[in-house]
Amino acid sequence: MSGLSEPTSELAAAVLAGDEPIFHPNTGKPIEEVFTLHPAAAAGLDVPRYCQICGRRMVAQVRPDGWHTKCSRHGELDSEWLYVEHLPES
């Protein structure tokens, strides 16, 4: 997504800093609860649909090149911010 802003939200800061989530991003349940994930989520392929800070359901948009989510309380998170492409030098 061209023109994407820099990650400035509380949610983006927590994810990029590697903070331990309070709520599971695929279920919204407290992280200490025992639960079973569906195969895509277990493989890390599913879009995070719940805020890992408050557990609220987020608005999620899937694009051909990634995804974008937004929590009404903690801001936005974009897959582009998580993955840095390292091209081999010539």
Biopython code that builds the backbone (N, CA, C, O; Angstrom):
import numpy as np
from Bio.PDB.StructureBuilder import StructureBuilder

atoms = [
    (1, "MET", "N", (0.848, -1.166, 0.000)),
    (1, "MET", "CA", (0.000, 0.000, 0.000)),
    (1, "MET", "C", (0.893, 1.226, 0.000)),
    (1, "MET", "O", (1.516, 1.516, 1.021)),
    (2, "SER", "N", (0.978, 1.942, -1.074)),
    (2, "SER", "CA", (1.837, 3.100, -1.160)),
    (2, "SER", "C", (1.247, 4.238, -0.350)),
    (2, "SER", "O", (0.028, 4.352, -0.221)),
    (3, "GLY", "N", (2.114, 5.079, 0.195)),
    (3, "GLY", "CA", (1.642, 6.195, 0.989)),
    (3, "GLY", "C", (1.212, 5.809, 2.394)),
    (3, "GLY", "O", (0.560, 6.601, 3.074)),
    (4, "LEU", "N", (1.561, 4.618, 2.839)),
    (4, "LEU", "CA", (1.191, 4.154, 4.167)),
    (4, "LEU", "C", (1.953, 4.956, 5.207)),
    (4, "LEU", "O", (3.161, 5.156, 5.078)),
    (5, "SER", "N", (1.260, 5.413, 6.231)),
    (5, "SER", "CA", (1.900, 6.200, 7.274)),
    (5, "SER", "C", (2.825, 5.329, 8.113)),
    (5, "SER", "O", (2.788, 4.100, 8.050)),
    (6, "GLU", "N", (3.638, 5.994, 8.883)),
    (6, "GLU", "CA", (4.534, 5.284, 9.793)),
    (6, "GLU", "C", (3.738, 4.729, 10.968)),
    (6, "GLU", "O", (2.706, 5.287, 11.340)),
    (7, "PRO", "N", (4.212, 3.638, 11.548)),
    (7, "PRO", "CA", (3.498, 3.047, 12.692)),
    (7, "PRO", "C", (3.628, 3.928, 13.934)),
    (7, "PRO", "O", (4.708, 4.016, 14.518)),
    (8, "THR", "N", (2.553, 4.570, 14.337)),
    (8, "THR", "CA", (2.576, 5.451, 15.511)),
    (8, "THR", "C", (1.560, 5.065, 16.571)),
    (8, "THR", "O", (1.527, 5.678, 17.638)),
    (9, "SER", "N", (0.732, 4.067, 16.306)),
    (9, "SER", "CA", (-0.320, 3.710, 17.266)),
    (9, "SER", "C", (0.243, 2.904, 18.435)),
    (9, "SER", "O", (1.335, 2.340, 18.361)),
    (10, "GLU", "N", (-0.527, 2.870, 19.500)),
    (10, "GLU", "CA", (-0.146, 2.076, 20.678)),
    (10, "GLU", "C", (-0.065, 0.589, 20.321)),
    (10, "GLU", "O", (0.826, -0.116, 20.794)),
    (11, "LEU", "N", (-0.991, 0.116, 19.493)),
    (11, "LEU", "CA", (-0.992, -1.283, 19.069)),
    (11, "LEU", "C", (0.253, -1.605, 18.247)),
    (11, "LEU", "O", (0.917, -2.611, 18.499)),
    (12, "ALA", "N", (0.570, -0.768, 17.277)),
    (12, "ALA", "CA", (1.759, -0.997, 16.449)),
    (12, "ALA", "C", (3.024, -0.976, 17.300)),
    (12, "ALA", "O", (3.915, -1.804, 17.109)),
    (13, "ALA", "N", (3.106, -0.036, 18.238)),
    (13, "ALA", "CA", (4.279, 0.052, 19.107)),
    (13, "ALA", "C", (4.450, -1.223, 19.928)),
    (13, "ALA", "O", (5.567, -1.717, 20.078)),
    (14, "ALA", "N", (3.352, -1.759, 20.462)),
    (14, "ALA", "CA", (3.418, -2.978, 21.271)),
    (14, "ALA", "C", (3.849, -4.179, 20.439)),
    (14, "ALA", "O", (4.690, -4.966, 20.873)),
    (15, "VAL", "N", (3.275, -4.324, 19.243)),
    (15, "VAL", "CA", (3.615, -5.470, 18.381)),
    (15, "VAL", "C", (5.064, -5.373, 17.900)),
    (15, "VAL", "O", (5.806, -6.354, 17.950)),
    (16, "LEU", "N", (5.461, -4.190, 17.435)),
    (16, "LEU", "CA", (6.820, -4.025, 16.909)),
    (16, "LEU", "C", (7.886, -4.140, 17.994)),
    (16, "LEU", "O", (9.019, -4.529, 17.713)),
    (17, "ALA", "N", (7.526, -3.801, 19.238)),
    (17, "ALA", "CA", (8.467, -3.939, 20.355)),
    (17, "ALA", "C", (8.558, -5.372, 20.850)),
    (17, "ALA", "O", (9.442, -5.701, 21.641)),
    (18, "GLY", "N", (7.649, -6.232, 20.389)),
    (18, "GLY", "CA", (7.657, -7.622, 20.826)),
    (18, "GLY", "C", (7.034, -7.826, 22.188)),
    (18, "GLY", "O", (7.311, -8.822, 22.856)),
    (19, "ASP", "N", (6.186, -6.882, 22.615)),
    (19, "ASP", "CA", (5.517, -7.020, 23.915)),
    (19, "ASP", "C", (4.644, -8.269, 23.935)),
    (19, "ASP", "O", (4.013, -8.617, 22.937)),
    (20, "GLU", "N", (4.618, -8.930, 25.071)),
    (20, "GLU", "CA", (3.781, -10.115, 25.245)),
    (20, "GLU", "C", (2.314, -9.706, 25.162)),
    (20, "GLU", "O", (1.885, -8.822, 25.905)),
    (21, "PRO", "N", (1.529, -10.329, 24.271)),
    (21, "PRO", "CA", (0.114, -9.959, 24.168)),
    (21, "PRO", "C", (-0.673, -10.339, 25.418)),
    (21, "PRO", "O", (-0.373, -11.332, 26.081)),
    (22, "ILE", "N", (-1.684, -9.531, 25.726)),
    (22, "ILE", "CA", (-2.592, -9.817, 26.840)),
    (22, "ILE", "C", (-3.731, -10.699, 26.329)),
    (22, "ILE", "O", (-4.198, -11.596, 27.029)),
    (23, "PHE", "N", (-4.171, -10.428, 25.095)),
    (23, "PHE", "CA", (-5.235, -11.186, 24.451)),
    (23, "PHE", "C", (-4.702, -11.785, 23.153)),
    (23, "PHE", "O", (-3.853, -11.189, 22.491)),
    (24, "HIS", "N", (-5.202, -12.961, 22.795)),
    (24, "HIS", "CA", (-4.744, -13.620, 21.576)),
    (24, "HIS", "C", (-5.296, -12.885, 20.355)),
    (24, "HIS", "O", (-6.495, -12.616, 20.294)),
    (25, "PRO", "N", (-4.440, -12.555, 19.378)),
    (25, "PRO", "CA", (-4.889, -11.780, 18.214)),
    (25, "PRO", "C", (-5.827, -12.525, 17.264)),
    (25, "PRO", "O", (-6.432, -11.894, 16.396)),
    (26, "ASN", "N", (-5.966, -13.828, 17.396)),
    (26, "ASN", "CA", (-6.874, -14.576, 16.522)),
    (26, "ASN", "C", (-8.161, -15.007, 17.210)),
    (26, "ASN", "O", (-9.122, -15.382, 16.539)),
    (27, "THR", "N", (-8.194, -14.959, 18.539)),
    (27, "THR", "CA", (-9.397, -15.391, 19.261)),
    (27, "THR", "C", (-9.985, -14.305, 20.158)),
    (27, "THR", "O", (-11.181, -14.328, 20.448)),
    (28, "GLY", "N", (-9.174, -13.370, 20.594)),
    (28, "GLY", "CA", (-9.633, -12.343, 21.528)),
    (28, "GLY", "C", (-9.695, -12.824, 22.965)),
    (28, "GLY", "O", (-10.078, -12.068, 23.858)),
    (29, "LYS", "N", (-9.325, -14.065, 23.195)),
    (29, "LYS", "CA", (-9.358, -14.627, 24.549)),
    (29, "LYS", "C", (-8.073, -14.258, 25.286)),
    (29, "LYS", "O", (-7.035, -14.046, 24.659)),
    (30, "PRO", "N", (-8.139, -14.182, 26.620)),
    (30, "PRO", "CA", (-6.914, -13.926, 27.387)),
    (30, "PRO", "C", (-5.836, -14.941, 27.009)),
    (30, "PRO", "O", (-6.122, -16.125, 26.833)),
    (31, "ILE", "N", (-4.616, -14.475, 26.887)),
    (31, "ILE", "CA", (-3.529, -15.297, 26.366)),
    (31, "ILE", "C", (-3.244, -16.511, 27.256)),
    (31, "ILE", "O", (-2.749, -17.527, 26.769)),
    (32, "GLU", "N", (-3.555, -16.415, 28.567)),
    (32, "GLU", "CA", (-3.275, -17.542, 29.458)),
    (32, "GLU", "C", (-4.307, -18.663, 29.361)),
    (32, "GLU", "O", (-4.074, -19.759, 29.870)),
    (33, "GLU", "N", (-5.453, -18.402, 28.709)),
    (33, "GLU", "CA", (-6.459, -19.453, 28.527)),
    (33, "GLU", "C", (-5.970, -20.504, 27.536)),
    (33, "GLU", "O", (-5.185, -20.211, 26.634)),
    (34, "VAL", "N", (-6.442, -21.719, 27.719)),
    (34, "VAL", "CA", (-6.117, -22.807, 26.798)),
    (34, "VAL", "C", (-7.224, -22.872, 25.744)),
    (34, "VAL", "O", (-8.406, -22.941, 26.082)),
    (35, "PHE", "N", (-6.839, -22.849, 24.477)),
    (35, "PHE", "CA", (-7.807, -22.908, 23.386)),
    (35, "PHE", "C", (-7.145, -23.514, 22.164)),
    (35, "PHE", "O", (-5.920, -23.579, 22.068)),
    (36, "THR", "N", (-7.972, -23.955, 21.237)),
    (36, "THR", "CA", (-7.479, -24.549, 20.003)),
    (36, "THR", "C", (-7.655, -23.545, 18.870)),
    (36, "THR", "O", (-8.726, -22.958, 18.712)),
    (37, "LEU", "N", (-6.613, -23.354, 18.095)),
    (37, "LEU", "CA", (-6.673, -22.451, 16.941)),
    (37, "LEU", "C", (-7.021, -23.230, 15.690)),
    (37, "LEU", "O", (-6.694, -24.411, 15.575)),
    (38, "HIS", "N", (-7.683, -22.572, 14.756)),
    (38, "HIS", "CA", (-7.914, -23.219, 13.474)),
    (38, "HIS", "C", (-6.574, -23.280, 12.730)),
    (38, "HIS", "O", (-5.672, -22.509, 13.058)),
    (39, "PRO", "N", (-6.415, -24.156, 11.755)),
    (39, "PRO", "CA", (-5.113, -24.404, 11.128)),
    (39, "PRO", "C", (-4.410, -23.169, 10.573)),
    (39, "PRO", "O", (-3.195, -23.044, 10.726)),
    (40, "ALA", "N", (-5.138, -22.251, 9.933)),
    (40, "ALA", "CA", (-4.485, -21.061, 9.374)),
    (40, "ALA", "C", (-3.891, -20.177, 10.470)),
    (40, "ALA", "O", (-2.791, -19.647, 10.319)),
    (41, "ALA", "N", (-4.620, -20.023, 11.563)),
    (41, "ALA", "CA", (-4.115, -19.221, 12.677)),
    (41, "ALA", "C", (-2.931, -19.908, 13.348)),
    (41, "ALA", "O", (-1.954, -19.253, 13.713)),
    (42, "ALA", "N", (-3.017, -21.218, 13.509)),
    (42, "ALA", "CA", (-1.919, -21.969, 14.123)),
    (42, "ALA", "C", (-0.641, -21.875, 13.297)),
    (42, "ALA", "O", (0.461, -21.897, 13.844)),
    (43, "ALA", "N", (-0.793, -21.770, 11.973)),
    (43, "ALA", "CA", (0.368, -21.664, 11.089)),
    (43, "ALA", "C", (0.863, -20.221, 10.959)),
    (43, "ALA", "O", (1.870, -19.974, 10.296)),
    (44, "GLY", "N", (0.169, -19.268, 11.583)),
    (44, "GLY", "CA", (0.566, -17.875, 11.502)),
    (44, "GLY", "C", (0.153, -17.196, 10.212)),
    (44, "GLY", "O", (0.717, -16.166, 9.844)),
    (45, "LEU", "N", (-0.835, -17.767, 9.515)),
    (45, "LEU", "CA", (-1.247, -17.236, 8.219)),
    (45, "LEU", "C", (-2.507, -16.380, 8.287)),
    (45, "LEU", "O", (-2.865, -15.742, 7.298)),
    (46, "ASP", "N", (-3.179, -16.352, 9.423)),
    (46, "ASP", "CA", (-4.431, -15.616, 9.530)),
    (46, "ASP", "C", (-4.166, -14.182, 9.970)),
    (46, "ASP", "O", (-3.208, -13.910, 10.694)),
    (47, "VAL", "N", (-5.016, -13.279, 9.530)),
    (47, "VAL", "CA", (-4.944, -11.870, 9.906)),
    (47, "VAL", "C", (-5.320, -11.730, 11.380)),
    (47, "VAL", "O", (-6.285, -12.355, 11.820)),
    (48, "PRO", "N", (-4.586, -10.928, 12.157)),
    (48, "PRO", "CA", (-5.013, -10.707, 13.539)),
    (48, "PRO", "C", (-6.331, -9.945, 13.544)),
    (48, "PRO", "O", (-6.417, -8.853, 12.984)),
    (49, "ARG", "N", (-7.348, -10.506, 14.163)),
    (49, "ARG", "CA", (-8.680, -9.893, 14.127)),
    (49, "ARG", "C", (-9.107, -9.327, 15.474)),
    (49, "ARG", "O", (-10.174, -8.723, 15.585)),
    (50, "TYR", "N", (-8.290, -9.516, 16.487)),
    (50, "TYR", "CA", (-8.573, -8.979, 17.817)),
    (50, "TYR", "C", (-7.354, -8.217, 18.310)),
    (50, "TYR", "O", (-6.217, -8.618, 18.058)),
    (51, "CYS", "N", (-7.593, -7.123, 19.012)),
    (51, "CYS", "CA", (-6.507, -6.317, 19.558)),
    (51, "CYS", "C", (-5.814, -7.115, 20.665)),
    (51, "CYS", "O", (-6.466, -7.659, 21.555)),
    (52, "GLN", "N", (-4.487, -7.174, 20.593)),
    (52, "GLN", "CA", (-3.755, -7.939, 21.605)),
    (52, "GLN", "C", (-3.635, -7.178, 22.920)),
    (52, "GLN", "O", (-3.174, -7.744, 23.912)),
    (53, "ILE", "N", (-4.036, -5.915, 22.952)),
    (53, "ILE", "CA", (-3.991, -5.127, 24.183)),
    (53, "ILE", "C", (-5.314, -5.198, 24.938)),
    (53, "ILE", "O", (-5.325, -5.380, 26.156)),
    (54, "CYS", "N", (-6.452, -5.053, 24.205)),
    (54, "CYS", "CA", (-7.757, -4.994, 24.889)),
    (54, "CYS", "C", (-8.702, -6.141, 24.531)),
    (54, "CYS", "O", (-9.718, -6.319, 25.202)),
    (55, "GLY", "N", (-8.400, -6.918, 23.500)),
    (55, "GLY", "CA", (-9.231, -8.054, 23.120)),
    (55, "GLY", "C", (-10.452, -7.689, 22.288)),
    (55, "GLY", "O", (-11.261, -8.560, 21.967)),
    (56, "ARG", "N", (-10.599, -6.406, 21.930)),
    (56, "ARG", "CA", (-11.742, -6.001, 21.102)),
    (56, "ARG", "C", (-11.556, -6.479, 19.669)),
    (56, "ARG", "O", (-10.434, -6.599, 19.175)),
    (57, "ARG", "N", (-12.673, -6.746, 19.019)),
    (57, "ARG", "CA", (-12.667, -7.117, 17.599)),
    (57, "ARG", "C", (-12.213, -5.911, 16.790)),
    (57, "ARG", "O", (-12.699, -4.801, 17.006)),
    (58, "MET", "N", (-11.290, -6.118, 15.864)),
    (58, "MET", "CA", (-10.772, -5.040, 15.036)),
    (58, "MET", "C", (-11.389, -5.099, 13.640)),
    (58, "MET", "O", (-11.869, -6.145, 13.201)),
    (59, "VAL", "N", (-11.368, -3.975, 12.964)),
    (59, "VAL", "CA", (-11.728, -3.914, 11.555)),
    (59, "VAL", "C", (-10.510, -4.423, 10.795)),
    (59, "VAL", "O", (-9.403, -3.918, 10.985)),
    (60, "ALA", "N", (-10.705, -5.415, 9.942)),
    (60, "ALA", "CA", (-9.577, -5.993, 9.200)),
    (60, "ALA", "C", (-9.841, -5.907, 7.709)),
    (60, "ALA", "O", (-10.940, -6.204, 7.241)),
    (61, "GLN", "N", (-8.819, -5.496, 6.968)),
    (61, "GLN", "CA", (-8.910, -5.449, 5.518)),
    (61, "GLN", "C", (-7.745, -6.253, 4.957)),
    (61, "GLN", "O", (-6.582, -5.993, 5.265)),
    (62, "VAL", "N", (-8.084, -7.235, 4.126)),
    (62, "VAL", "CA", (-7.062, -8.067, 3.498)),
    (62, "VAL", "C", (-6.828, -7.534, 2.084)),
    (62, "VAL", "O", (-7.772, -7.318, 1.323)),
    (63, "ARG", "N", (-5.562, -7.328, 1.751)),
    (63, "ARG", "CA", (-5.163, -6.843, 0.430)),
    (63, "ARG", "C", (-4.349, -7.934, -0.260)),
    (63, "ARG", "O", (-3.920, -8.886, 0.391)),
    (64, "PRO", "N", (-4.135, -7.810, -1.551)),
    (64, "PRO", "CA", (-3.289, -8.789, -2.238)),
    (64, "PRO", "C", (-1.863, -8.830, -1.690)),
    (64, "PRO", "O", (-1.207, -9.870, -1.750)),
    (65, "ASP", "N", (-1.379, -7.708, -1.156)),
    (65, "ASP", "CA", (-0.001, -7.650, -0.667)),
    (65, "ASP", "C", (0.107, -7.686, 0.854)),
    (65, "ASP", "O", (1.192, -7.463, 1.391)),
    (66, "GLY", "N", (-0.998, -7.962, 1.569)),
    (66, "GLY", "CA", (-0.929, -8.018, 3.027)),
    (66, "GLY", "C", (-2.272, -7.740, 3.661)),
    (66, "GLY", "O", (-3.313, -8.100, 3.111)),
    (67, "TRP", "N", (-2.252, -7.097, 4.824)),
    (67, "TRP", "CA", (-3.474, -6.800, 5.553)),
    (67, "TRP", "C", (-3.294, -5.532, 6.374)),
    (67, "TRP", "O", (-2.176, -5.074, 6.606)),
    (68, "HIS", "N", (-4.426, -4.973, 6.811)),
    (68, "HIS", "CA", (-4.449, -3.774, 7.636)),
    (68, "HIS", "C", (-5.568, -3.950, 8.659)),
    (68, "HIS", "O", (-6.687, -4.315, 8.297)),
    (69, "THR", "N", (-5.274, -3.694, 9.932)),
    (69, "THR", "CA", (-6.286, -3.816, 10.968)),
    (69, "THR", "C", (-6.333, -2.527, 11.789)),
    (69, "THR", "O", (-5.370, -1.762, 11.836)),
    (70, "LYS", "N", (-7.495, -2.306, 12.442)),
    (70, "LYS", "CA", (-7.641, -1.104, 13.253)),
    (70, "LYS", "C", (-8.492, -1.404, 14.476)),
    (70, "LYS", "O", (-9.623, -1.878, 14.369)),
    (71, "CYS", "N", (-7.924, -1.116, 15.634)),
    (71, "CYS", "CA", (-8.650, -1.205, 16.907)),
    (71, "CYS", "C", (-9.223, 0.177, 17.207)),
    (71, "CYS", "O", (-8.534, 1.182, 17.030)),
    (72, "SER", "N", (-10.463, 0.239, 17.654)),
    (72, "SER", "CA", (-11.091, 1.532, 17.937)),
    (72, "SER", "C", (-10.427, 2.251, 19.113)),
    (72, "SER", "O", (-10.580, 3.464, 19.258)),
    (73, "ARG", "N", (-9.693, 1.519, 19.950)),
    (73, "ARG", "CA", (-9.046, 2.115, 21.121)),
    (73, "ARG", "C", (-7.532, 2.291, 20.965)),
    (73, "ARG", "O", (-6.966, 3.262, 21.467)),
    (74, "HIS", "N", (-6.878, 1.357, 20.270)),
    (74, "HIS", "CA", (-5.414, 1.341, 20.257)),
    (74, "HIS", "C", (-4.772, 1.594, 18.903)),
    (74, "HIS", "O", (-3.547, 1.546, 18.787)),
    (75, "GLY", "N", (-5.571, 1.862, 17.879)),
    (75, "GLY", "CA", (-5.013, 2.285, 16.606)),
    (75, "GLY", "C", (-4.817, 1.179, 15.590)),
    (75, "GLY", "O", (-5.428, 0.114, 15.668)),
    (76, "GLU", "N", (-3.943, 1.465, 14.629)),
    (76, "GLU", "CA", (-3.777, 0.620, 13.448)),
    (76, "GLU", "C", (-2.530, -0.256, 13.509)),
    (76, "GLU", "O", (-1.564, 0.026, 14.219)),
    (77, "LEU", "N", (-2.601, -1.337, 12.726)),
    (77, "LEU", "CA", (-1.469, -2.228, 12.529)),
    (77, "LEU", "C", (-1.530, -2.700, 11.084)),
    (77, "LEU", "O", (-2.592, -3.087, 10.598)),
    (78, "ASP", "N", (-0.398, -2.670, 10.402)),
    (78, "ASP", "CA", (-0.337, -3.078, 9.000)),
    (78, "ASP", "C", (0.765, -4.103, 8.829)),
    (78, "ASP", "O", (1.836, -3.989, 9.423)),
    (79, "SER", "N", (0.489, -5.110, 8.008)),
    (79, "SER", "CA", (1.481, -6.166, 7.781)),
    (79, "SER", "C", (2.760, -5.603, 7.176)),
    (79, "SER", "O", (3.837, -6.167, 7.370)),
    (80, "GLU", "N", (2.653, -4.508, 6.452)),
    (80, "GLU", "CA", (3.832, -3.895, 5.841)),
    (80, "GLU", "C", (4.839, -3.443, 6.894)),
    (80, "GLU", "O", (6.043, -3.423, 6.637)),
    (81, "TRP", "N", (4.350, -3.081, 8.078)),
    (81, "TRP", "CA", (5.231, -2.651, 9.151)),
    (81, "TRP", "C", (5.959, -3.819, 9.808)),
    (81, "TRP", "O", (6.979, -3.619, 10.467)),
    (82, "LEU", "N", (5.450, -5.029, 9.636)),
    (82, "LEU", "CA", (6.022, -6.191, 10.314)),
    (82, "LEU", "C", (7.119, -6.882, 9.536)),
    (82, "LEU", "O", (8.003, -7.510, 10.119)),
    (83, "TYR", "N", (7.064, -6.769, 8.230)),
    (83, "TYR", "CA", (7.975, -7.524, 7.387)),
    (83, "TYR", "C", (8.889, -6.579, 6.625)),
    (83, "TYR", "O", (8.429, -5.727, 5.864)),
    (84, "VAL", "N", (10.186, -6.740, 6.839)),
    (84, "VAL", "CA", (11.172, -5.939, 6.133)),
    (84, "VAL", "C", (11.832, -6.838, 5.105)),
    (84, "VAL", "O", (12.390, -7.885, 5.435)),
    (85, "GLU", "N", (11.758, -6.414, 3.862)),
    (85, "GLU", "CA", (12.333, -7.217, 2.782)),
    (85, "GLU", "C", (13.823, -6.915, 2.686)),
    (85, "GLU", "O", (14.226, -5.754, 2.620)),
    (86, "HIS", "N", (14.637, -7.964, 2.677)),
    (86, "HIS", "CA", (16.070, -7.821, 2.536)),
    (86, "HIS", "C", (16.470, -8.406, 1.187)),
    (86, "HIS", "O", (16.454, -9.622, 0.993)),
    (87, "LEU", "N", (16.827, -7.528, 0.264)),
    (87, "LEU", "CA", (17.244, -7.991, -1.053)),
    (87, "LEU", "C", (18.747, -8.224, -1.052)),
    (87, "LEU", "O", (19.501, -7.466, -0.440)),
    (88, "PRO", "N", (19.178, -9.277, -1.741)),
    (88, "PRO", "CA", (20.624, -9.519, -1.801)),
    (88, "PRO", "C", (21.304, -8.401, -2.591)),
    (88, "PRO", "O", (20.784, -7.911, -3.593)),
    (89, "GLU", "N", (22.475, -8.021, -2.107)),
    (89, "GLU", "CA", (23.222, -6.975, -2.793)),
    (89, "GLU", "C", (23.938, -7.570, -3.997)),
    (89, "GLU", "O", (24.425, -8.700, -3.960)),
    (90, "SER", "N", (23.988, -6.791, -5.048)),
    (90, "SER", "CA", (24.646, -7.257, -6.283)),
    (90, "SER", "C", (26.136, -7.079, -6.233)),
    (90, "SER", "O", (26.831, -7.420, -7.189)),
]
sb = StructureBuilder()
sb.init_structure("model")
sb.init_model(0)
sb.init_chain("A")
sb.init_seg("    ")
for serial, (resi, resn, name, xyz) in enumerate(atoms, 1):
    if name == "N":
        sb.init_residue(resn, " ", resi, " ")
    sb.init_atom(name, np.array(xyz, "f"), 0.0, 1.0, " ", f" {name:<3s}", serial, name[0])
structure = sb.get_structure()
